[in-house]
Amino acid sequence: MRYGFIYYLVFINLIAIILTIRDKHAAQQHRWRVPEATLLWVSILGGSLGMYTTMRLIHHKTQHRKFMWGIPAIFVGQLVIFFLVIRYVPFY
């Protein structure tokens, strides 16, 4: 169980990377896109770092304020929560 959270973060970030690349490819092909709400929810669920990094690398959604400010804000919020949990929640 000790590594369960790390496995989860790796998994959700891989999902975020795949969805971001898939959405970029779909946009170029004028095909069905991944809904923005889905991309944001994956970020909220822990995939913000993978999504933001992929966005910057493939230049996707970089003109949308919702993503360029929102995804980093979600990541910072997740870091704050993570450090508060480590600091104040006893682990036995």
PDB file of N, CA, C and O in Angstrom:
ATOM      1  N   MET A   1       0.822  -1.200   0.000  1.00  0.00           N
ATOM      2  CA  MET A   1       0.000   0.000   0.000  1.00  0.00           C
ATOM      3  C   MET A   1       0.858   1.253   0.000  1.00  0.00           C
ATOM      4  O   MET A   1       0.411   2.325  -0.409  1.00  0.00           O
ATOM      5  N   ARG A   2       2.094   1.108   0.462  1.00  0.00           N
ATOM      6  CA  ARG A   2       2.982   2.267   0.556  1.00  0.00           C
ATOM      7  C   ARG A   2       3.172   2.942  -0.802  1.00  0.00           C
ATOM      8  O   ARG A   2       3.232   4.169  -0.881  1.00  0.00           O
ATOM      9  N   TYR A   3       3.266   2.158  -1.855  1.00  0.00           N
ATOM     10  CA  TYR A   3       3.521   2.724  -3.175  1.00  0.00           C
ATOM     11  C   TYR A   3       2.248   2.917  -3.997  1.00  0.00           C
ATOM     12  O   TYR A   3       2.316   3.349  -5.147  1.00  0.00           O
ATOM     13  N   GLY A   4       1.111   2.606  -3.431  1.00  0.00           N
ATOM     14  CA  GLY A   4      -0.150   2.725  -4.155  1.00  0.00           C
ATOM     15  C   GLY A   4      -0.405   4.120  -4.684  1.00  0.00           C
ATOM     16  O   GLY A   4      -0.866   4.281  -5.814  1.00  0.00           O
ATOM     17  N   PHE A   5      -0.112   5.129  -3.884  1.00  0.00           N
ATOM     18  CA  PHE A   5      -0.340   6.511  -4.300  1.00  0.00           C
ATOM     19  C   PHE A   5       0.590   6.888  -5.453  1.00  0.00           C
ATOM     20  O   PHE A   5       0.183   7.586  -6.381  1.00  0.00           O
ATOM     21  N   ILE A   6       1.815   6.432  -5.391  1.00  0.00           N
ATOM     22  CA  ILE A   6       2.765   6.719  -6.474  1.00  0.00           C
ATOM     23  C   ILE A   6       2.309   6.047  -7.765  1.00  0.00           C
ATOM     24  O   ILE A   6       2.356   6.655  -8.834  1.00  0.00           O
ATOM     25  N   TYR A   7       1.868   4.793  -7.667  1.00  0.00           N
ATOM     26  CA  TYR A   7       1.355   4.097  -8.848  1.00  0.00           C
ATOM     27  C   TYR A   7       0.153   4.838  -9.426  1.00  0.00           C
ATOM     28  O   TYR A   7       0.028   4.981 -10.642  1.00  0.00           O
ATOM     29  N   TYR A   8      -0.727   5.306  -8.545  1.00  0.00           N
ATOM     30  CA  TYR A   8      -1.898   6.058  -8.992  1.00  0.00           C
ATOM     31  C   TYR A   8      -1.471   7.316  -9.749  1.00  0.00           C
ATOM     32  O   TYR A   8      -1.996   7.601 -10.826  1.00  0.00           O
ATOM     33  N   LEU A   9      -0.524   8.067  -9.192  1.00  0.00           N
ATOM     34  CA  LEU A   9      -0.078   9.301  -9.848  1.00  0.00           C
ATOM     35  C   LEU A   9       0.557   9.020 -11.205  1.00  0.00           C
ATOM     36  O   LEU A   9       0.321   9.754 -12.164  1.00  0.00           O
ATOM     37  N   VAL A  10       1.349   7.977 -11.291  1.00  0.00           N
ATOM     38  CA  VAL A  10       1.944   7.609 -12.581  1.00  0.00           C
ATOM     39  C   VAL A  10       0.838   7.263 -13.573  1.00  0.00           C
ATOM     40  O   VAL A  10       0.869   7.711 -14.719  1.00  0.00           O
ATOM     41  N   PHE A  11      -0.133   6.472 -13.139  1.00  0.00           N
ATOM     42  CA  PHE A  11      -1.236   6.062 -14.011  1.00  0.00           C
ATOM     43  C   PHE A  11      -2.050   7.259 -14.488  1.00  0.00           C
ATOM     44  O   PHE A  11      -2.301   7.391 -15.686  1.00  0.00           O
ATOM     45  N   ILE A  12      -2.464   8.127 -13.582  1.00  0.00           N
ATOM     46  CA  ILE A  12      -3.325   9.251 -13.957  1.00  0.00           C
ATOM     47  C   ILE A  12      -2.565  10.246 -14.828  1.00  0.00           C
ATOM     48  O   ILE A  12      -3.160  10.884 -15.696  1.00  0.00           O
ATOM     49  N   ASN A  13      -1.267  10.387 -14.609  1.00  0.00           N
ATOM     50  CA  ASN A  13      -0.483  11.281 -15.464  1.00  0.00           C
ATOM     51  C   ASN A  13      -0.287  10.689 -16.852  1.00  0.00           C
ATOM     52  O   ASN A  13      -0.258  11.430 -17.834  1.00  0.00           O
ATOM     53  N   LEU A  14      -0.153   9.379 -16.953  1.00  0.00           N
ATOM     54  CA  LEU A  14      -0.103   8.739 -18.276  1.00  0.00           C
ATOM     55  C   LEU A  14      -1.416   8.939 -19.024  1.00  0.00           C
ATOM     56  O   LEU A  14      -1.417   9.190 -20.230  1.00  0.00           O
ATOM     57  N   ILE A  15      -2.527   8.827 -18.313  1.00  0.00           N
ATOM     58  CA  ILE A  15      -3.839   9.088 -18.919  1.00  0.00           C
ATOM     59  C   ILE A  15      -3.901  10.527 -19.412  1.00  0.00           C
ATOM     60  O   ILE A  15      -4.368  10.783 -20.522  1.00  0.00           O
ATOM     61  N   ALA A  16      -3.435  11.470 -18.596  1.00  0.00           N
ATOM     62  CA  ALA A  16      -3.446  12.885 -18.977  1.00  0.00           C
ATOM     63  C   ALA A  16      -2.606  13.124 -20.231  1.00  0.00           C
ATOM     64  O   ALA A  16      -3.017  13.864 -21.125  1.00  0.00           O
ATOM     65  N   ILE A  17      -1.447  12.506 -20.294  1.00  0.00           N
ATOM     66  CA  ILE A  17      -0.567  12.659 -21.454  1.00  0.00           C
ATOM     67  C   ILE A  17      -1.234  12.094 -22.705  1.00  0.00           C
ATOM     68  O   ILE A  17      -1.236  12.733 -23.757  1.00  0.00           O
ATOM     69  N   ILE A  18      -1.797  10.900 -22.586  1.00  0.00           N
ATOM     70  CA  ILE A  18      -2.457  10.256 -23.728  1.00  0.00           C
ATOM     71  C   ILE A  18      -3.636  11.089 -24.213  1.00  0.00           C
ATOM     72  O   ILE A  18      -3.797  11.287 -25.417  1.00  0.00           O
ATOM     73  N   LEU A  19      -4.464  11.580 -23.289  1.00  0.00           N
ATOM     74  CA  LEU A  19      -5.627  12.381 -23.682  1.00  0.00           C
ATOM     75  C   LEU A  19      -5.219  13.687 -24.347  1.00  0.00           C
ATOM     76  O   LEU A  19      -5.857  14.119 -25.307  1.00  0.00           O
ATOM     77  N   THR A  20      -4.171  14.316 -23.851  1.00  0.00           N
ATOM     78  CA  THR A  20      -3.715  15.576 -24.434  1.00  0.00           C
ATOM     79  C   THR A  20      -3.193  15.354 -25.850  1.00  0.00           C
ATOM     80  O   THR A  20      -3.509  16.123 -26.758  1.00  0.00           O
ATOM     81  N   ILE A  21      -2.402  14.315 -26.038  1.00  0.00           N
ATOM     82  CA  ILE A  21      -1.882  14.006 -27.377  1.00  0.00           C
ATOM     83  C   ILE A  21      -3.021  13.618 -28.311  1.00  0.00           C
ATOM     84  O   ILE A  21      -3.048  14.026 -29.472  1.00  0.00           O
ATOM     85  N   ARG A  22      -3.960  12.828 -27.800  1.00  0.00           N
ATOM     86  CA  ARG A  22      -5.103  12.411 -28.621  1.00  0.00           C
ATOM     87  C   ARG A  22      -5.931  13.616 -29.053  1.00  0.00           C
ATOM     88  O   ARG A  22      -6.369  13.689 -30.201  1.00  0.00           O
ATOM     89  N   ASP A  23      -6.149  14.564 -28.139  1.00  0.00           N
ATOM     90  CA  ASP A  23      -6.923  15.755 -28.468  1.00  0.00           C
ATOM     91  C   ASP A  23      -6.200  16.604 -29.509  1.00  0.00           C
ATOM     92  O   ASP A  23      -6.835  17.133 -30.421  1.00  0.00           O
ATOM     93  N   LYS A  24      -4.900  16.739 -29.386  1.00  0.00           N
ATOM     94  CA  LYS A  24      -4.112  17.491 -30.374  1.00  0.00           C
ATOM     95  C   LYS A  24      -4.227  16.835 -31.747  1.00  0.00           C
ATOM     96  O   LYS A  24      -4.445  17.517 -32.749  1.00  0.00           O
ATOM     97  N   HIS A  25      -4.083  15.525 -31.791  1.00  0.00           N
ATOM     98  CA  HIS A  25      -4.178  14.801 -33.061  1.00  0.00           C
ATOM     99  C   HIS A  25      -5.580  14.947 -33.659  1.00  0.00           C
ATOM    100  O   HIS A  25      -5.719  15.170 -34.862  1.00  0.00           O
ATOM    101  N   ALA A  26      -6.605  14.825 -32.837  1.00  0.00           N
ATOM    102  CA  ALA A  26      -7.982  14.964 -33.317  1.00  0.00           C
ATOM    103  C   ALA A  26      -8.232  16.372 -33.855  1.00  0.00           C
ATOM    104  O   ALA A  26      -8.929  16.535 -34.856  1.00  0.00           O
ATOM    105  N   ALA A  27      -7.673  17.380 -33.205  1.00  0.00           N
ATOM    106  CA  ALA A  27      -7.839  18.754 -33.675  1.00  0.00           C
ATOM    107  C   ALA A  27      -7.199  18.936 -35.051  1.00  0.00           C
ATOM    108  O   ALA A  27      -7.757  19.614 -35.913  1.00  0.00           O
ATOM    109  N   GLN A  28      -6.047  18.338 -35.251  1.00  0.00           N
ATOM    110  CA  GLN A  28      -5.362  18.449 -36.540  1.00  0.00           C
ATOM    111  C   GLN A  28      -6.115  17.720 -37.646  1.00  0.00           C
ATOM    112  O   GLN A  28      -6.059  18.122 -38.809  1.00  0.00           O
ATOM    113  N   GLN A  29      -6.818  16.652 -37.287  1.00  0.00           N
ATOM    114  CA  GLN A  29      -7.560  15.845 -38.257  1.00  0.00           C
ATOM    115  C   GLN A  29      -9.010  16.292 -38.401  1.00  0.00           C
ATOM    116  O   GLN A  29      -9.770  15.694 -39.163  1.00  0.00           O
ATOM    117  N   HIS A  30      -9.401  17.343 -37.673  1.00  0.00           N
ATOM    118  CA  HIS A  30     -10.787  17.838 -37.678  1.00  0.00           C
ATOM    119  C   HIS A  30     -11.767  16.733 -37.299  1.00  0.00           C
ATOM    120  O   HIS A  30     -12.818  16.571 -37.919  1.00  0.00           O
ATOM    121  N   ARG A  31     -11.397  15.976 -36.266  1.00  0.00           N
ATOM    122  CA  ARG A  31     -12.233  14.883 -35.784  1.00  0.00           C
ATOM    123  C   ARG A  31     -12.745  15.197 -34.393  1.00  0.00           C
ATOM    124  O   ARG A  31     -12.468  16.261 -33.838  1.00  0.00           O
ATOM    125  N   TRP A  32     -13.503  14.249 -33.833  1.00  0.00           N
ATOM    126  CA  TRP A  32     -14.068  14.403 -32.495  1.00  0.00           C
ATOM    127  C   TRP A  32     -12.959  14.667 -31.494  1.00  0.00           C
ATOM    128  O   TRP A  32     -11.931  13.989 -31.489  1.00  0.00           O
ATOM    129  N   ARG A  33     -13.183  15.672 -30.636  1.00  0.00           N
ATOM    130  CA  ARG A  33     -12.179  16.091 -29.663  1.00  0.00           C
ATOM    131  C   ARG A  33     -12.517  15.560 -28.278  1.00  0.00           C
ATOM    132  O   ARG A  33     -13.662  15.208 -27.993  1.00  0.00           O
ATOM    133  N   VAL A  34     -11.519  15.510 -27.440  1.00  0.00           N
ATOM    134  CA  VAL A  34     -11.722  15.175 -26.031  1.00  0.00           C
ATOM    135  C   VAL A  34     -12.353  16.403 -25.382  1.00  0.00           C
ATOM    136  O   VAL A  34     -11.813  17.501 -25.514  1.00  0.00           O
ATOM    137  N   PRO A  35     -13.473  16.252 -24.689  1.00  0.00           N
ATOM    138  CA  PRO A  35     -14.105  17.418 -24.059  1.00  0.00           C
ATOM    139  C   PRO A  35     -13.164  18.104 -23.063  1.00  0.00           C
ATOM    140  O   PRO A  35     -12.410  17.450 -22.343  1.00  0.00           O
ATOM    141  N   GLU A  36     -13.230  19.445 -23.042  1.00  0.00           N
ATOM    142  CA  GLU A  36     -12.385  20.196 -22.117  1.00  0.00           C
ATOM    143  C   GLU A  36     -12.654  19.796 -20.675  1.00  0.00           C
ATOM    144  O   GLU A  36     -11.735  19.752 -19.858  1.00  0.00           O
ATOM    145  N   ALA A  37     -13.904  19.505 -20.364  1.00  0.00           N
ATOM    146  CA  ALA A  37     -14.242  19.096 -18.996  1.00  0.00           C
ATOM    147  C   ALA A  37     -13.499  17.815 -18.613  1.00  0.00           C
ATOM    148  O   ALA A  37     -13.062  17.668 -17.472  1.00  0.00           O
ATOM    149  N   THR A  38     -13.358  16.904 -19.549  1.00  0.00           N
ATOM    150  CA  THR A  38     -12.621  15.661 -19.286  1.00  0.00           C
ATOM    151  C   THR A  38     -11.159  15.961 -18.995  1.00  0.00           C
ATOM    152  O   THR A  38     -10.583  15.415 -18.054  1.00  0.00           O
ATOM    153  N   LEU A  39     -10.559  16.826 -19.802  1.00  0.00           N
ATOM    154  CA  LEU A  39      -9.160  17.190 -19.586  1.00  0.00           C
ATOM    155  C   LEU A  39      -8.974  17.843 -18.214  1.00  0.00           C
ATOM    156  O   LEU A  39      -8.017  17.540 -17.502  1.00  0.00           O
ATOM    157  N   LEU A  40      -9.888  18.733 -17.850  1.00  0.00           N
ATOM    158  CA  LEU A  40      -9.784  19.404 -16.553  1.00  0.00           C
ATOM    159  C   LEU A  40      -9.984  18.427 -15.399  1.00  0.00           C
ATOM    160  O   LEU A  40      -9.285  18.510 -14.389  1.00  0.00           O
ATOM    161  N   TRP A  41     -10.932  17.503 -15.540  1.00  0.00           N
ATOM    162  CA  TRP A  41     -11.163  16.532 -14.464  1.00  0.00           C
ATOM    163  C   TRP A  41      -9.973  15.594 -14.277  1.00  0.00           C
ATOM    164  O   TRP A  41      -9.630  15.241 -13.149  1.00  0.00           O
ATOM    165  N   VAL A  42      -9.353  15.198 -15.361  1.00  0.00           N
ATOM    166  CA  VAL A  42      -8.163  14.349 -15.242  1.00  0.00           C
ATOM    167  C   VAL A  42      -7.065  15.109 -14.505  1.00  0.00           C
ATOM    168  O   VAL A  42      -6.333  14.528 -13.704  1.00  0.00           O
ATOM    169  N   SER A  43      -6.952  16.399 -14.775  1.00  0.00           N
ATOM    170  CA  SER A  43      -5.975  17.223 -14.047  1.00  0.00           C
ATOM    171  C   SER A  43      -6.310  17.293 -12.570  1.00  0.00           C
ATOM    172  O   SER A  43      -5.430  17.141 -11.722  1.00  0.00           O
ATOM    173  N   ILE A  44      -7.568  17.522 -12.261  1.00  0.00           N
ATOM    174  CA  ILE A  44      -8.001  17.608 -10.865  1.00  0.00           C
ATOM    175  C   ILE A  44      -7.742  16.293 -10.141  1.00  0.00           C
ATOM    176  O   ILE A  44      -7.394  16.290  -8.960  1.00  0.00           O
ATOM    177  N   LEU A  45      -7.907  15.193 -10.833  1.00  0.00           N
ATOM    178  CA  LEU A  45      -7.712  13.874 -10.224  1.00  0.00           C
ATOM    179  C   LEU A  45      -6.241  13.491 -10.060  1.00  0.00           C
ATOM    180  O   LEU A  45      -5.931  12.396  -9.591  1.00  0.00           O
ATOM    181  N   GLY A  46      -5.339  14.390 -10.447  1.00  0.00           N
ATOM    182  CA  GLY A  46      -3.920  14.144 -10.213  1.00  0.00           C
ATOM    183  C   GLY A  46      -3.033  14.207 -11.438  1.00  0.00           C
ATOM    184  O   GLY A  46      -1.818  14.054 -11.321  1.00  0.00           O
ATOM    185  N   GLY A  47      -3.603  14.427 -12.604  1.00  0.00           N
ATOM    186  CA  GLY A  47      -2.815  14.426 -13.826  1.00  0.00           C
ATOM    187  C   GLY A  47      -2.347  15.789 -14.292  1.00  0.00           C
ATOM    188  O   GLY A  47      -1.977  15.951 -15.455  1.00  0.00           O
ATOM    189  N   SER A  48      -2.358  16.767 -13.409  1.00  0.00           N
ATOM    190  CA  SER A  48      -2.041  18.137 -13.821  1.00  0.00           C
ATOM    191  C   SER A  48      -0.604  18.293 -14.312  1.00  0.00           C
ATOM    192  O   SER A  48      -0.368  18.997 -15.293  1.00  0.00           O
ATOM    193  N   LEU A  49       0.339  17.665 -13.664  1.00  0.00           N
ATOM    194  CA  LEU A  49       1.736  17.806 -14.077  1.00  0.00           C
ATOM    195  C   LEU A  49       1.970  17.201 -15.463  1.00  0.00           C
ATOM    196  O   LEU A  49       2.612  17.820 -16.312  1.00  0.00           O
ATOM    197  N   GLY A  50       1.457  16.005 -15.687  1.00  0.00           N
ATOM    198  CA  GLY A  50       1.602  15.371 -16.995  1.00  0.00           C
ATOM    199  C   GLY A  50       0.903  16.142 -18.094  1.00  0.00           C
ATOM    200  O   GLY A  50       1.422  16.267 -19.203  1.00  0.00           O
ATOM    201  N   MET A  51      -0.284  16.662 -17.786  1.00  0.00           N
ATOM    202  CA  MET A  51      -1.026  17.400 -18.795  1.00  0.00           C
ATOM    203  C   MET A  51      -0.329  18.714 -19.135  1.00  0.00           C
ATOM    204  O   MET A  51      -0.186  19.051 -20.311  1.00  0.00           O
ATOM    205  N   TYR A  52       0.102  19.451 -18.128  1.00  0.00           N
ATOM    206  CA  TYR A  52       0.746  20.737 -18.383  1.00  0.00           C
ATOM    207  C   TYR A  52       2.050  20.549 -19.161  1.00  0.00           C
ATOM    208  O   TYR A  52       2.328  21.289 -20.105  1.00  0.00           O
ATOM    209  N   THR A  53       2.833  19.573 -18.766  1.00  0.00           N
ATOM    210  CA  THR A  53       4.092  19.310 -19.461  1.00  0.00           C
ATOM    211  C   THR A  53       3.839  18.946 -20.921  1.00  0.00           C
ATOM    212  O   THR A  53       4.532  19.435 -21.813  1.00  0.00           O
ATOM    213  N   THR A  54       2.857  18.097 -21.165  1.00  0.00           N
ATOM    214  CA  THR A  54       2.525  17.696 -22.529  1.00  0.00           C
ATOM    215  C   THR A  54       1.989  18.872 -23.330  1.00  0.00           C
ATOM    216  O   THR A  54       2.337  19.037 -24.499  1.00  0.00           O
ATOM    217  N   MET A  55       1.145  19.692 -22.710  1.00  0.00           N
ATOM    218  CA  MET A  55       0.626  20.875 -23.390  1.00  0.00           C
ATOM    219  C   MET A  55       1.765  21.752 -23.887  1.00  0.00           C
ATOM    220  O   MET A  55       1.744  22.229 -25.021  1.00  0.00           O
ATOM    221  N   ARG A  56       2.756  21.961 -23.033  1.00  0.00           N
ATOM    222  CA  ARG A  56       3.892  22.810 -23.401  1.00  0.00           C
ATOM    223  C   ARG A  56       4.754  22.149 -24.485  1.00  0.00           C
ATOM    224  O   ARG A  56       5.225  22.821 -25.402  1.00  0.00           O
ATOM    225  N   LEU A  57       4.955  20.854 -24.377  1.00  0.00           N
ATOM    226  CA  LEU A  57       5.816  20.161 -25.339  1.00  0.00           C
ATOM    227  C   LEU A  57       5.216  20.095 -26.739  1.00  0.00           C
ATOM    228  O   LEU A  57       5.930  20.245 -27.731  1.00  0.00           O
ATOM    229  N   ILE A  58       3.897  19.869 -26.822  1.00  0.00           N
ATOM    230  CA  ILE A  58       3.276  19.725 -28.142  1.00  0.00           C
ATOM    231  C   ILE A  58       2.507  20.976 -28.560  1.00  0.00           C
ATOM    232  O   ILE A  58       1.839  20.976 -29.594  1.00  0.00           O
ATOM    233  N   HIS A  59       2.597  22.032 -27.769  1.00  0.00           N
ATOM    234  CA  HIS A  59       1.943  23.316 -28.063  1.00  0.00           C
ATOM    235  C   HIS A  59       0.441  23.139 -28.285  1.00  0.00           C
ATOM    236  O   HIS A  59      -0.103  23.548 -29.311  1.00  0.00           O
ATOM    237  N   HIS A  60      -0.202  22.531 -27.319  1.00  0.00           N
ATOM    238  CA  HIS A  60      -1.640  22.292 -27.405  1.00  0.00           C
ATOM    239  C   HIS A  60      -2.342  22.969 -26.240  1.00  0.00           C
ATOM    240  O   HIS A  60      -1.926  22.825 -25.090  1.00  0.00           O
ATOM    241  N   LYS A  61      -3.392  23.700 -26.532  1.00  0.00           N
ATOM    242  CA  LYS A  61      -4.188  24.440 -25.551  1.00  0.00           C
ATOM    243  C   LYS A  61      -3.388  25.575 -24.906  1.00  0.00           C
ATOM    244  O   LYS A  61      -3.757  26.058 -23.836  1.00  0.00           O
ATOM    245  N   THR A  62      -2.308  25.998 -25.540  1.00  0.00           N
ATOM    246  CA  THR A  62      -1.467  27.033 -24.938  1.00  0.00           C
ATOM    247  C   THR A  62      -2.031  28.433 -25.131  1.00  0.00           C
ATOM    248  O   THR A  62      -1.515  29.386 -24.548  1.00  0.00           O
ATOM    249  N   GLN A  63      -3.070  28.577 -25.929  1.00  0.00           N
ATOM    250  CA  GLN A  63      -3.710  29.881 -26.110  1.00  0.00           C
ATOM    251  C   GLN A  63      -4.959  30.025 -25.238  1.00  0.00           C
ATOM    252  O   GLN A  63      -5.611  31.069 -25.254  1.00  0.00           O
ATOM    253  N   HIS A  64      -5.286  29.001 -24.494  1.00  0.00           N
ATOM    254  CA  HIS A  64      -6.486  29.018 -23.657  1.00  0.00           C
ATOM    255  C   HIS A  64      -6.101  29.351 -22.218  1.00  0.00           C
ATOM    256  O   HIS A  64      -5.376  28.595 -21.572  1.00  0.00           O
ATOM    257  N   ARG A  65      -6.588  30.479 -21.727  1.00  0.00           N
ATOM    258  CA  ARG A  65      -6.280  30.877 -20.347  1.00  0.00           C
ATOM    259  C   ARG A  65      -6.724  29.830 -19.337  1.00  0.00           C
ATOM    260  O   ARG A  65      -6.048  29.575 -18.340  1.00  0.00           O
ATOM    261  N   LYS A  66      -7.868  29.234 -19.616  1.00  0.00           N
ATOM    262  CA  LYS A  66      -8.399  28.214 -18.709  1.00  0.00           C
ATOM    263  C   LYS A  66      -7.374  27.112 -18.460  1.00  0.00           C
ATOM    264  O   LYS A  66      -7.291  26.574 -17.356  1.00  0.00           O
ATOM    265  N   PHE A  67      -6.607  26.783 -19.470  1.00  0.00           N
ATOM    266  CA  PHE A  67      -5.619  25.717 -19.344  1.00  0.00           C
ATOM    267  C   PHE A  67      -4.251  26.238 -18.915  1.00  0.00           C
ATOM    268  O   PHE A  67      -3.583  25.609 -18.095  1.00  0.00           O
ATOM    269  N   MET A  68      -3.834  27.360 -19.448  1.00  0.00           N
ATOM    270  CA  MET A  68      -2.497  27.871 -19.121  1.00  0.00           C
ATOM    271  C   MET A  68      -2.405  28.411 -17.697  1.00  0.00           C
ATOM    272  O   MET A  68      -1.320  28.420 -17.115  1.00  0.00           O
ATOM    273  N   TRP A  69      -3.505  28.855 -17.134  1.00  0.00           N
ATOM    274  CA  TRP A  69      -3.522  29.292 -15.733  1.00  0.00           C
ATOM    275  C   TRP A  69      -4.163  28.240 -14.837  1.00  0.00           C
ATOM    276  O   TRP A  69      -3.736  28.044 -13.699  1.00  0.00           O
ATOM    277  N   GLY A  70      -5.178  27.571 -15.344  1.00  0.00           N
ATOM    278  CA  GLY A  70      -5.927  26.622 -14.526  1.00  0.00           C
ATOM    279  C   GLY A  70      -5.157  25.369 -14.156  1.00  0.00           C
ATOM    280  O   GLY A  70      -5.181  24.941 -13.002  1.00  0.00           O
ATOM    281  N   ILE A  71      -4.478  24.781 -15.120  1.00  0.00           N
ATOM    282  CA  ILE A  71      -3.747  23.540 -14.853  1.00  0.00           C
ATOM    283  C   ILE A  71      -2.614  23.776 -13.850  1.00  0.00           C
ATOM    284  O   ILE A  71      -2.476  22.994 -12.910  1.00  0.00           O
ATOM    285  N   PRO A  72      -1.793  24.830 -14.015  1.00  0.00           N
ATOM    286  CA  PRO A  72      -0.775  25.085 -12.979  1.00  0.00           C
ATOM    287  C   PRO A  72      -1.387  25.407 -11.615  1.00  0.00           C
ATOM    288  O   PRO A  72      -0.833  25.025 -10.584  1.00  0.00           O
ATOM    289  N   ALA A  73      -2.524  26.106 -11.602  1.00  0.00           N
ATOM    290  CA  ALA A  73      -3.189  26.411 -10.327  1.00  0.00           C
ATOM    291  C   ALA A  73      -3.660  25.127  -9.652  1.00  0.00           C
ATOM    292  O   ALA A  73      -3.540  24.982  -8.436  1.00  0.00           O
ATOM    293  N   ILE A  74      -4.191  24.206 -10.434  1.00  0.00           N
ATOM    294  CA  ILE A  74      -4.601  22.910  -9.888  1.00  0.00           C
ATOM    295  C   ILE A  74      -3.388  22.190  -9.306  1.00  0.00           C
ATOM    296  O   ILE A  74      -3.465  21.621  -8.217  1.00  0.00           O
ATOM    297  N   PHE A  75      -2.274  22.215 -10.027  1.00  0.00           N
ATOM    298  CA  PHE A  75      -1.058  21.544  -9.555  1.00  0.00           C
ATOM    299  C   PHE A  75      -0.563  22.147  -8.241  1.00  0.00           C
ATOM    300  O   PHE A  75      -0.202  21.413  -7.321  1.00  0.00           O
ATOM    301  N   VAL A  76      -0.545  23.459  -8.149  1.00  0.00           N
ATOM    302  CA  VAL A  76      -0.106  24.118  -6.908  1.00  0.00           C
ATOM    303  C   VAL A  76      -1.037  23.736  -5.762  1.00  0.00           C
ATOM    304  O   VAL A  76      -0.577  23.446  -4.658  1.00  0.00           O
ATOM    305  N   GLY A  77      -2.345  23.736  -6.019  1.00  0.00           N
ATOM    306  CA  GLY A  77      -3.299  23.315  -4.994  1.00  0.00           C
ATOM    307  C   GLY A  77      -3.059  21.886  -4.546  1.00  0.00           C
ATOM    308  O   GLY A  77      -3.159  21.576  -3.359  1.00  0.00           O
ATOM    309  N   GLN A  78      -2.747  21.021  -5.485  1.00  0.00           N
ATOM    310  CA  GLN A  78      -2.458  19.627  -5.144  1.00  0.00           C
ATOM    311  C   GLN A  78      -1.190  19.512  -4.308  1.00  0.00           C
ATOM    312  O   GLN A  78      -1.128  18.704  -3.381  1.00  0.00           O
ATOM    313  N   LEU A  79      -0.182  20.310  -4.627  1.00  0.00           N
ATOM    314  CA  LEU A  79       1.045  20.301  -3.825  1.00  0.00           C
ATOM    315  C   LEU A  79       0.778  20.762  -2.400  1.00  0.00           C
ATOM    316  O   LEU A  79       1.283  20.169  -1.447  1.00  0.00           O
ATOM    317  N   VAL A  80      -0.013  21.818  -2.254  1.00  0.00           N
ATOM    318  CA  VAL A  80      -0.349  22.325  -0.918  1.00  0.00           C
ATOM    319  C   VAL A  80      -1.063  21.247  -0.120  1.00  0.00           C
ATOM    320  O   VAL A  80      -0.708  20.985   1.030  1.00  0.00           O
ATOM    321  N   ILE A  81      -2.065  20.621  -0.719  1.00  0.00           N
ATOM    322  CA  ILE A  81      -2.802  19.552  -0.033  1.00  0.00           C
ATOM    323  C   ILE A  81      -1.866  18.405   0.329  1.00  0.00           C
ATOM    324  O   ILE A  81      -1.933  17.882   1.441  1.00  0.00           O
ATOM    325  N   PHE A  82      -1.002  18.011  -0.587  1.00  0.00           N
ATOM    326  CA  PHE A  82      -0.062  16.921  -0.346  1.00  0.00           C
ATOM    327  C   PHE A  82       0.824  17.215   0.861  1.00  0.00           C
ATOM    328  O   PHE A  82       0.979  16.367   1.741  1.00  0.00           O
ATOM    329  N   PHE A  83       1.406  18.415   0.905  1.00  0.00           N
ATOM    330  CA  PHE A  83       2.301  18.746   2.013  1.00  0.00           C
ATOM    331  C   PHE A  83       1.549  18.917   3.331  1.00  0.00           C
ATOM    332  O   PHE A  83       2.090  18.609   4.393  1.00  0.00           O
ATOM    333  N   LEU A  84       0.311  19.402   3.274  1.00  0.00           N
ATOM    334  CA  LEU A  84      -0.491  19.488   4.495  1.00  0.00           C
ATOM    335  C   LEU A  84      -0.815  18.097   5.032  1.00  0.00           C
ATOM    336  O   LEU A  84      -0.775  17.870   6.241  1.00  0.00           O
ATOM    337  N   VAL A  85      -1.130  17.181   4.146  1.00  0.00           N
ATOM    338  CA  VAL A  85      -1.422  15.809   4.572  1.00  0.00           C
ATOM    339  C   VAL A  85      -0.179  15.178   5.184  1.00  0.00           C
ATOM    340  O   VAL A  85      -0.255  14.550   6.241  1.00  0.00           O
ATOM    341  N   ILE A  86       0.957  15.340   4.530  1.00  0.00           N
ATOM    342  CA  ILE A  86       2.199  14.775   5.075  1.00  0.00           C
ATOM    343  C   ILE A  86       2.509  15.371   6.447  1.00  0.00           C
ATOM    344  O   ILE A  86       2.968  14.670   7.349  1.00  0.00           O
ATOM    345  N   ARG A  87       2.257  16.654   6.591  1.00  0.00           N
ATOM    346  CA  ARG A  87       2.596  17.349   7.840  1.00  0.00           C
ATOM    347  C   ARG A  87       1.647  17.003   8.989  1.00  0.00           C
ATOM    348  O   ARG A  87       2.087  16.807  10.122  1.00  0.00           O
ATOM    349  N   TYR A  88       0.349  16.929   8.699  1.00  0.00           N
ATOM    350  CA  TYR A  88      -0.632  16.862   9.779  1.00  0.00           C
ATOM    351  C   TYR A  88      -1.382  15.543   9.922  1.00  0.00           C
ATOM    352  O   TYR A  88      -2.063  15.341  10.927  1.00  0.00           O
ATOM    353  N   VAL A  89      -1.283  14.660   8.971  1.00  0.00           N
ATOM    354  CA  VAL A  89      -1.994  13.383   9.078  1.00  0.00           C
ATOM    355  C   VAL A  89      -1.007  12.325   9.561  1.00  0.00           C
ATOM    356  O   VAL A  89       0.008  12.070   8.912  1.00  0.00           O
ATOM    357  N   PRO A  90      -1.313  11.712  10.704  1.00  0.00           N
ATOM    358  CA  PRO A  90      -0.391  10.686  11.212  1.00  0.00           C
ATOM    359  C   PRO A  90      -0.484   9.407  10.370  1.00  0.00           C
ATOM    360  O   PRO A  90      -1.575   8.934  10.052  1.00  0.00           O
ATOM    361  N   PHE A  91       0.664   8.872  10.025  1.00  0.00           N
ATOM    362  CA  PHE A  91       0.730   7.613   9.291  1.00  0.00           C
ATOM    363  C   PHE A  91       1.310   6.561  10.226  1.00  0.00           C
ATOM    364  O   PHE A  91       2.376   6.751  10.811  1.00  0.00           O
ATOM    365  N   TYR A  92       0.609   5.473  10.355  1.00  0.00           N
ATOM    366  CA  TYR A  92       1.039   4.433  11.293  1.00  0.00           C
ATOM    367  C   TYR A  92       1.606   3.257  10.566  1.00  0.00           C
ATOM    368  O   TYR A  92       2.020   2.283  11.195  1.00  0.00           O
TER     369      TYR A  92
END
